[in-house]
């Protein structure tokens, strides 16, 4: 959570509070709501009505969550972790809690159900303030920019997400389903969720570690005990850079040894944890076997040494 994010979060909270206060006090903001509502944009430009009916789906929670979730599942599979899906899940959870609580708490009616011109329509049992479509568009598409891996991609996706959220919010005003102030508060509510995500990263890391451990345990349990692999007849066809398989005759377990440069295998203590290294002898160094099956002493093939010759010189014995 950088200092810039702290300032943005604080400024967004101030804007959120100002919008709510402006609606509660029936300020110029409520006057603007009624002016746009009475203008009835869907009647002024009816030709784009059919297109915007489909475009507003980009702010509906179900379709957008499925689309973005499918993409993030693929990201999880490629990265071998659960972080992308955890970010989306935490973001949607915070969005539902915060926006849902504000909707129920303030109970504002929408333009189509307004009771009196010029009123703020608060605490009348509605659920329109803030705009859920707008906040959901900000969060769902903003998560993609939050998870971007490079600064350039983050900037591009941030611009796309901002334009999409702007379009969804203005579409709801055009269709007459939301007041202008509903959309303004929806933008602020969605931005607060995105800005608060870094505070949730430690908790997501904790959850990811435990979920991954549980998945690995489940995989091992479903896979059963590891079966010994067949011993290859000969190492022919094994090239350098490819790990070979080495058999231990004592217990029939197949152990893998990493390949080294030049195609020869290097023995590492880690690959033989339970079997100490044994000296390797070539065929020429082995003790030959006699016809009776017994092994001759190591120096049996050498010529026998002659007995020392002793001579007597002037009464003393001297060896030669």
ZIRA-V50533 format. One record per residue. BURIAL is I if it has 9 or more other C-alpha atoms within 8 Angstrom, else O. D_FIRST is the distance of its C-alpha to the first C-alpha in whole Angstrom. Layout:
burial & d_first
BURIAL & D_FIRST
BURIAL & D_FIRST
This chain:
burial & d_first
O & 0
O & 4
O & 7
O & 8
I & 6
I & 7
O & 10
I & 11
I & 10
O & 13
O & 15
I & 15
I & 16
O & 19
I & 20
I & 20
O & 22
O & 24
I & 25
I & 26
O & 28
I & 30
I & 31
I & 32
O & 34
I & 36
I & 35
O & 35
I & 33
I & 35
I & 38
I & 36
I & 36
I & 39
O & 40
I & 38
I & 40
O & 43
O & 43
I & 43
I & 41
I & 42
O & 46
O & 45
O & 44
O & 45
O & 45
O & 42
I & 42
O & 42
O & 40
I & 37
O & 38
O & 37
I & 34
I & 32
I & 32
I & 29
I & 27
I & 29
O & 27
O & 29
I & 30
I & 27
I & 25
O & 28
O & 28
I & 24
I & 25
O & 28
O & 26
I & 23
I & 26
O & 27
I & 24
I & 24
O & 27
O & 27
O & 24
O & 25
I & 22
I & 21
I & 17
I & 18
I & 20
I & 18
I & 15
I & 18
O & 19
O & 16
I & 16
I & 20
O & 20
I & 17
I & 19
I & 22
O & 22
I & 20
I & 23
I & 26
I & 25
I & 25
I & 28
I & 30
O & 30
I & 31
I & 33
I & 34
I & 37
I & 36
I & 39
O & 41
O & 42
I & 42
O & 44
O & 45
O & 44
O & 42
O & 40
I & 37
I & 38
I & 35
I & 36
O & 39
O & 37
I & 36
I & 32
I & 31
I & 29
I & 26
I & 27
I & 26
I & 27
I & 25
I & 22
I & 22
I & 23
I & 19
I & 18
I & 20
I & 20
I & 17
I & 16
I & 18
I & 16
O & 13
O & 15
I & 16
O & 17
O & 18
O & 16
O & 20
I & 20
I & 16
I & 18
I & 21
I & 20
I & 18
O & 21
O & 23
I & 21
I & 21
O & 25
I & 25
I & 24
I & 25
O & 29
I & 28
I & 28
I & 31
I & 33
I & 33
I & 34
I & 37
I & 38
I & 38
I & 36
I & 33
I & 33
I & 31
I & 29
I & 28
I & 27
I & 25
I & 23
I & 23
I & 21
I & 18
I & 18
I & 17
I & 15
I & 13
I & 13
I & 11
I & 9
I & 8
I & 9
O & 6
O & 7
O & 10
O & 10
O & 11
O & 14
I & 15
I & 15
O & 18
O & 19
I & 20
O & 21
O & 24
O & 25
I & 25
O & 28
O & 29
O & 30
O & 31
O & 34
O & 35
O & 36
I & 38
O & 39
O & 40
O & 41
O & 44
O & 45
O & 45
O & 48
O & 50
O & 50
O & 54
O & 55
O & 55
O & 59
O & 58
O & 55
O & 57
O & 54
O & 51
O & 50
I & 48
O & 44
O & 44
O & 44
I & 48
I & 49
I & 51
I & 53
I & 54
O & 57
O & 57
O & 55
O & 55
I & 51
I & 49
I & 47
I & 45
I & 45
I & 43
I & 45
I & 45
O & 46
O & 50
I & 50
O & 51
I & 49
O & 47
O & 47
O & 44
O & 45
O & 42
I & 44
I & 47
O & 45
O & 48
O & 51
O & 52
O & 53
O & 56
O & 58
O & 59
O & 63
O & 64
O & 68
O & 70
O & 68
O & 69
O & 72
O & 75
I & 77
O & 81
O & 83
O & 83
O & 79
O & 79
O & 77
I & 78
O & 77
O & 75
O & 78
O & 81
O & 81
O & 81
O & 85
O & 87
O & 87
O & 91
O & 92
O & 93
O & 96
O & 98
O & 101
O & 103
O & 103
O & 106
O & 106
O & 102
O & 100
O & 97
O & 94
O & 94
